[in-house]
Amino acid sequence: MRAVVIGLSMLLLATRAAAQVDTTPPPPVGPLTVGTPTLQPTGALFKVTWEVVLAPPENLPVPVYQWTAGFSDGSGPIQGAVAGTTLMIPMPYHASGATSGFVCVYAQDTAGNVSPGVTCATLAVPARPSTTHTVDYHEPTTNADGAALQSLASIRLYWRVDDGPETMVSYPASSPTGGQERRFRLTVPATSGTLSVTLTAVDLRGNESARTAPVTKTITAPTSAE
């Protein structure tokens, strides 16, 4: 009988312990406050804050906040978790320029219970910062063999910033014989670094000349027209 009584006591203790498991979710996170983004070379950094969430029944601060973010068009989703009430979100510049995004946060207590709803806010993602530069050049008047040029179609401008990818822009020629002084304004998505530019001439058959010697310029001023 002694063994039976001990076994019954252990069973009662186990039942009580199971009944005390915390299944109460914490309340939703309060309103999110989104600060003015800090512009960086590859994206905008947002600071998002909210008030501490207290989890029942002890009313202690929840240890984890889960979050998701992305663009409103559904692209670029990211997610993570933070222990405090401050979140720093790096949002890359969108290919379409300035656009809107979102961030959503919910609380999670020590038992793994999560708040019944998420709290969201809008992120105003700016366009990539840029600088504008003036490019002056003189159209050629002769072919590589020295003969007078009769079929100039366009001027190709190749540019890159530092060791980044190279981009080509094509400008129509003023006439098939060339010879005109031309000026174009080149906008590049960078506010610092070294801009390098080279030019080529293209005829009506698609033949392209050798490149000019590269011309470089140090970019220092944000969103400036130079």
GUMAR-99932 format. One line per 8 residues: their letters; for each residue x, y, z of N, C-alpha, C. Coordinates in steps of 0.05 Angstrom, whole numbers, plus 5000, padded with zeros to 4 digits. Layout:
BEGIN
A	X Y Z X Y Z X Y Z | ... .
END
This chain:
BEGIN
MRAVVIGL	5017 4976 5000 5000 5000 5000 5017 5025 5000 | 5040 5024 5013 5057 5047 5013 5066 5056 4985 | 5074 5037 4969 5082 5043 4942 5059 5055 4926 | 5035 5045 4930 5012 5056 4915 5007 5085 4923 | 5009 5092 4949 5004 5119 4958 5025 5138 4946 | 5050 5130 4946 5071 5147 4934 5066 5152 4905 | 5058 5132 4890 5053 5135 4862 5030 5154 4857 | 5009 5152 4874 4986 5169 4871 4994 5198 4876 .
SMLLLATR	5011 5203 4896 5020 5230 4903 5035 5242 4880 | 5053 5227 4867 5069 5236 4844 5051 5243 4821 | 5030 5228 4817 5011 5233 4795 4996 5259 4800 | 4988 5265 4824 4974 5289 4831 4993 5314 4826 | 5018 5311 4833 5037 5333 4829 5041 5339 4800 | 5043 5318 4784 5046 5321 4755 5022 5335 4743 | 4998 5328 4752 4973 5340 4742 4972 5370 4748 | 4980 5377 4773 4980 5405 4781 5000 5421 4764 .
AAAQVDTT	5024 5409 4759 5044 5423 4743 5034 5428 4715 | 5021 5409 4703 5010 5412 4676 4989 5434 4675 | 4974 5437 4696 4952 5456 4697 4963 5485 4698 | 4989 5488 4707 5000 5514 4710 5016 5524 4686 | 5015 5510 4664 5028 5519 4640 5016 5545 4630 | 5033 5564 4623 5023 5591 4614 5014 5589 4585 | 4989 5594 4581 4978 5595 4553 4965 5622 4546 | 4969 5641 4564 4958 5668 4560 4976 5685 4542 .
PPPPVGPL	4967 5694 4519 4984 5710 4502 4988 5739 4513 | 5010 5751 4507 5014 5779 4515 4996 5797 4498 | 4990 5821 4507 4974 5840 4491 4990 5849 4467 | 4976 5860 4447 4990 5870 4423 5009 5893 4429 | 5028 5897 4413 5047 5919 4415 5031 5945 4410 | 5038 5966 4425 5025 5992 4421 5034 6005 4395 | 5026 6030 4389 5033 6043 4364 5063 6045 4360 | 5072 6041 4335 5100 6043 4329 5107 6072 4321 .
TVGTPTLQ	5131 6080 4329 5141 6106 4322 5164 6103 4303 | 5162 6114 4279 5183 6111 4259 5197 6138 4256 | 5224 6137 4260 5240 6161 4258 5247 6168 4229 | 5258 6191 4225 5268 6199 4198 5291 6181 4190 | 5290 6170 4166 5310 6150 4158 5338 6164 4154 | 5358 6148 4160 5386 6156 4155 5394 6145 4128 | 5403 6162 4109 5409 6153 4082 5438 6142 4082 | 5440 6118 4071 5465 6104 4068 5470 6097 4039 .
PTGALFKV	5495 6088 4032 5500 6083 4004 5482 6062 3991 | 5473 6042 4006 5457 6021 3994 5428 6022 4002 | 5420 6039 4020 5392 6039 4029 5388 6060 4051 | 5363 6060 4062 5356 6078 4084 5353 6062 4109 | 5363 6073 4131 5362 6059 4157 5340 6073 4174 | 5320 6057 4182 5297 6067 4198 5300 6058 4227 | 5294 6077 4245 5293 6071 4274 5263 6069 4282 | 5255 6046 4292 5227 6041 4299 5227 6035 4329 .
TWEVVLAP	5209 6048 4344 5207 6044 4373 5178 6040 4381 | 5174 6029 4405 5147 6024 4416 5150 6021 4447 | 5127 6021 4460 5127 6018 4489 5130 5989 4497 | 5141 5984 4521 5144 5957 4532 5117 5943 4535 | 5116 5918 4527 5092 5902 4531 5095 5884 4556 | 5076 5885 4574 5076 5869 4598 5059 5844 4594 | 5071 5821 4600 5057 5795 4596 5043 5786 4621 | 5018 5778 4620 5004 5766 4643 5014 5738 4648 .
PENLPVPV	5010 5727 4672 4997 5740 4695 5016 5756 4712 | 5042 5753 4708 5061 5767 4726 5065 5796 4719 | 5056 5804 4695 5059 5831 4685 5089 5839 4683 | 5105 5820 4672 5133 5825 4668 5138 5832 4638 | 5158 5847 4632 5163 5854 4604 5169 5829 4587 | 5157 5828 4564 5162 5805 4547 5192 5806 4538 | 5204 5782 4534 5233 5782 4527 5239 5785 4497 | 5219 5781 4480 5225 5781 4451 5202 5794 4436 .
YQWTAGFS	5210 5809 4415 5191 5821 4397 5198 5811 4369 | 5179 5798 4355 5184 5789 4328 5175 5811 4309 | 5189 5813 4286 5182 5834 4267 5185 5824 4238 | 5170 5837 4221 5173 5833 4192 5172 5860 4178 | 5185 5862 4155 5185 5887 4140 5188 5881 4111 | 5182 5901 4094 5184 5897 4065 5172 5921 4050 | 5172 5918 4024 5160 5939 4008 5130 5933 4004 | 5115 5954 3999 5086 5951 3996 5078 5935 3971 .
DGSGPIQG	5096 5933 3952 5090 5917 3928 5096 5887 3932 | 5104 5880 3957 5109 5852 3963 5138 5843 3960 | 5155 5861 3950 5183 5853 3946 5200 5859 3971 | 5223 5846 3972 5243 5851 3993 5234 5845 4021 | 5219 5823 4026 5211 5817 4054 5236 5809 4071 | 5236 5819 4096 5256 5812 4115 5243 5808 4142 | 5255 5793 4160 5243 5789 4186 5265 5784 4207 | 5258 5785 4232 5277 5780 4254 5264 5783 4281 .
AVAGTTLM	5281 5786 4301 5271 5788 4329 5291 5806 4344 | 5280 5822 4363 5296 5839 4380 5287 5835 4409 | 5306 5840 4428 5299 5836 4456 5288 5862 4468 | 5294 5885 4457 5284 5910 4468 5262 5922 4451 | 5257 5948 4456 5235 5961 4443 5245 5981 4421 | 5269 5976 4412 5281 5992 4390 5290 5974 4368 | 5282 5981 4344 5289 5964 4320 5301 5982 4299 | 5324 5974 4288 5337 5988 4266 5334 5971 4241 .
IPMPYHAS	5319 5982 4221 5313 5967 4197 5327 5979 4173 | 5345 5964 4160 5358 5974 4135 5340 5967 4111 | 5329 5987 4097 5313 5982 4074 5329 5990 4049 | 5334 5972 4031 5349 5979 4007 5333 5998 3989 | 5347 6015 3973 5333 6032 3955 5318 6015 3934 | 5294 6023 3928 5277 6007 3909 5284 6015 3880 | 5282 5996 3862 5289 6001 3834 5271 6022 3822 | 5247 6026 3832 5228 6045 3821 5232 6073 3832 .
GATSGFVC	5251 6076 3851 5255 6102 3863 5241 6103 3890 | 5231 6127 3897 5217 6130 3923 5192 6112 3923 | 5188 6099 3946 5165 6081 3948 5158 6078 3977 | 5137 6063 3983 5129 6058 4011 5135 6030 4019 | 5139 6026 4044 5144 6000 4055 5128 5997 4081 | 5133 5975 4096 5119 5971 4121 5137 5956 4141 | 5129 5958 4166 5142 5943 4187 5119 5934 4206 | 5120 5909 4215 5100 5898 4233 5114 5885 4257 .
VYAQDTAG	5103 5888 4281 5116 5878 4305 5095 5864 4322 | 5103 5841 4334 5086 5828 4354 5103 5818 4377 | 5090 5815 4401 5105 5807 4425 5104 5777 4429 | 5125 5767 4442 5126 5738 4448 5136 5735 4477 | 5121 5720 4494 5129 5717 4522 5148 5694 4526 | 5156 5689 4551 5176 5668 4557 5165 5640 4551 | 5138 5636 4551 5126 5610 4546 5122 5606 4516 | 5130 5626 4500 5126 5623 4471 5100 5633 4460 .
NVSPGVTC	5083 5644 4478 5057 5655 4469 5062 5681 4455 | 5047 5686 4433 5050 5711 4418 5025 5727 4420 | 5028 5753 4416 5005 5771 4418 4985 5764 4396 | 4959 5767 4400 4938 5759 4381 4938 5775 4355 | 4950 5797 4355 4951 5814 4331 4977 5828 4328 | 4984 5836 4303 5008 5851 4298 5003 5881 4296 | 5023 5897 4302 5020 5926 4300 5039 5934 4277 | 5029 5950 4258 5044 5957 4235 5046 5987 4231 .
ATLAVPAR	5066 5995 4216 5070 6024 4209 5081 6025 4181 | 5078 6048 4169 5088 6053 4142 5116 6063 4142 | 5133 6054 4123 5160 6064 4119 5161 6079 4093 | 5168 6105 4094 5170 6121 4069 5199 6118 4060 | 5204 6099 4041 5231 6094 4032 5238 6114 4010 | 5258 6130 4013 5265 6150 3993 5279 6138 3969 | 5281 6154 3948 5296 6145 3925 5326 6146 3932 | 5342 6131 3917 5371 6131 3921 5382 6159 3917 .
PSTTHTVD	5398 6169 3936 5410 6196 3932 5427 6197 3907 | 5427 6219 3894 5441 6221 3869 5456 6248 3866 | 5474 6250 3847 5487 6275 3840 5486 6278 3810 | 5485 6302 3801 5483 6308 3772 5509 6322 3763 | 5519 6314 3741 5545 6324 3731 5543 6332 3701 | 5557 6352 3694 5558 6362 3666 5580 6348 3651 | 5573 6337 3627 5593 6324 3610 5594 6340 3583 | 5617 6352 3577 5621 6366 3552 5639 6349 3533 .
YHEPTTNA	5632 6348 3508 5650 6334 3489 5646 6345 3461 | 5666 6339 3444 5665 6348 3416 5662 6324 3399 | 5641 6324 3382 5636 6301 3364 5659 6299 3344 | 5667 6274 3337 5688 6270 3317 5679 6279 3290 | 5698 6284 3272 5692 6291 3244 5705 6273 3224 | 5722 6255 3233 5736 6236 3215 5734 6208 3226 | 5737 6189 3207 5739 6161 3215 5767 6154 3225 | 5771 6129 3233 5797 6121 3243 5818 6123 3221 .
DGAALQSL	5811 6120 3196 5830 6122 3174 5835 6151 3164 | 5822 6170 3177 5826 6198 3171 5806 6209 3151 | 5789 6191 3139 5769 6201 3119 5747 6216 3133 | 5735 6235 3119 5714 6251 3131 5690 6233 3140 | 5681 6239 3163 5659 6223 3175 5632 6230 3161 | 5618 6209 3151 5593 6214 3138 5569 6198 3150 | 5575 6182 3170 5553 6164 3181 5554 6162 3211 | 5559 6184 3225 5559 6184 3254 5530 6181 3264 .
ASIRLYWR	5525 6161 3281 5498 6155 3291 5494 6164 3320 | 5514 6159 3336 5510 6166 3365 5537 6167 3379 | 5536 6178 3403 5559 6178 3422 5551 6161 3445 | 5568 6142 3453 5563 6125 3477 5580 6135 3500 | 5567 6139 3522 5581 6148 3546 5581 6125 3566 | 5604 6117 3576 5607 6096 3595 5616 6108 3622 | 5602 6102 3643 5609 6113 3669 5608 6092 3691 | 5623 6097 3712 5622 6080 3736 5632 6097 3760 .
VDDGPETM	5624 6089 3784 5633 6102 3808 5650 6083 3824 | 5674 6090 3829 5694 6073 3843 5697 6047 3827 | 5694 6024 3841 5696 5998 3827 5669 5986 3822 | 5648 6002 3822 5621 5992 3817 5616 5984 3788 | 5592 5974 3783 5586 5965 3755 5586 5989 3736 | 5593 5982 3711 5594 6003 3690 5566 6006 3677 | 5559 6031 3671 5534 6036 3658 5539 6052 3632 | 5524 6045 3611 5527 6059 3585 5502 6075 3579 .
VSYPASSP	5506 6100 3569 5484 6117 3560 5491 6125 3532 | 5471 6124 3514 5475 6130 3486 5460 6157 3479 | 5475 6175 3465 5463 6200 3458 5464 6202 3427 | 5442 6209 3414 5441 6212 3385 5461 6233 3376 | 5473 6229 3353 5492 6249 3341 5476 6273 3331 | 5490 6295 3330 5477 6320 3320 5472 6318 3290 | 5490 6303 3276 5487 6299 3247 5506 6277 3239 | 5502 6265 3215 5520 6244 3206 5549 6252 3203 .
TGGQERRF	5554 6278 3200 5582 6288 3197 5595 6297 3223 | 5579 6298 3244 5589 6305 3271 5600 6333 3272 | 5620 6337 3290 5634 6362 3293 5622 6382 3312 | 5600 6375 3325 5587 6395 3343 5597 6392 3372 | 5597 6415 3386 5603 6414 3414 5577 6406 3428 | 5578 6386 3445 5554 6376 3458 5558 6378 3489 | 5535 6380 3503 5535 6381 3532 5511 6365 3542 | 5516 6346 3560 5495 6330 3572 5498 6330 3602 .
RLTVPATS	5476 6326 3615 5477 6325 3645 5473 6295 3652 | 5492 6285 3667 5492 6257 3675 5485 6255 3705 | 5464 6240 3711 5456 6236 3739 5464 6208 3747 | 5479 6206 3769 5489 6180 3779 5479 6176 3807 | 5472 6152 3815 5461 6146 3842 5484 6144 3863 | 5497 6165 3867 5519 6166 3887 5523 6194 3897 | 5531 6197 3922 5537 6223 3933 5566 6225 3943 | 5581 6204 3937 5610 6204 3944 5624 6184 3926 .
GTLSVTLT	5650 6186 3924 5666 6168 3908 5678 6181 3884 | 5690 6166 3867 5703 6176 3843 5687 6168 3818 | 5678 6187 3803 5663 6182 3778 5683 6181 3755 | 5682 6160 3739 5699 6156 3716 5682 6155 3691 | 5689 6170 3670 5674 6172 3645 5692 6168 3621 | 5683 6151 3602 5696 6148 3576 5675 6150 3554 | 5684 6157 3529 5665 6161 3507 5674 6145 3483 | 5655 6137 3466 5660 6125 3440 5641 6137 3420 .
AVDLRGNE	5648 6134 3394 5630 6142 3372 5621 6117 3358 | 5595 6117 3349 5583 6094 3336 5572 6104 3309 | 5578 6088 3287 5567 6096 3261 5541 6082 3256 | 5529 6087 3232 5503 6076 3226 5503 6046 3223 | 5526 6034 3218 5528 6005 3216 5533 5992 3243 | 5535 6008 3264 5540 5997 3291 5569 5994 3298 | 5587 6003 3280 5616 6002 3287 5622 6022 3309 | 5637 6014 3328 5643 6031 3351 5673 6037 3352 .
SARTAPVT	5679 6062 3358 5707 6070 3359 5720 6061 3385 | 5746 6065 3387 5760 6060 3412 5751 6081 3433 | 5755 6075 3458 5746 6093 3479 5766 6116 3482 | 5755 6138 3491 5773 6161 3499 5786 6153 3525 | 5807 6169 3532 5819 6165 3558 5799 6172 3580 | 5799 6157 3601 5779 6162 3622 5783 6190 3635 | 5761 6203 3641 5761 6228 3656 5748 6223 3683 | 5760 6231 3704 5750 6225 3731 5743 6251 3746 .
KTITAPTS	5725 6247 3765 5717 6269 3782 5709 6259 3809 | 5718 6272 3830 5711 6264 3858 5683 6276 3865 | 5665 6258 3873 5638 6267 3880 5638 6273 3910 | 5630 6298 3917 5630 6306 3945 5604 6317 3955 | 5588 6329 3938 5564 6343 3947 5539 6327 3940 | 5521 6323 3960 5496 6308 3954 5476 6324 3938 | 5463 6310 3919 5442 6322 3902 5450 6350 3892 | 5473 6351 3880 5482 6377 3869 5483 6377 3839 .
AE	5479 6400 3827 5481 6402 3798 5506 6417 3792 | 5525 6403 3779 5552 6414 3774 5558 6414 3745 .
END
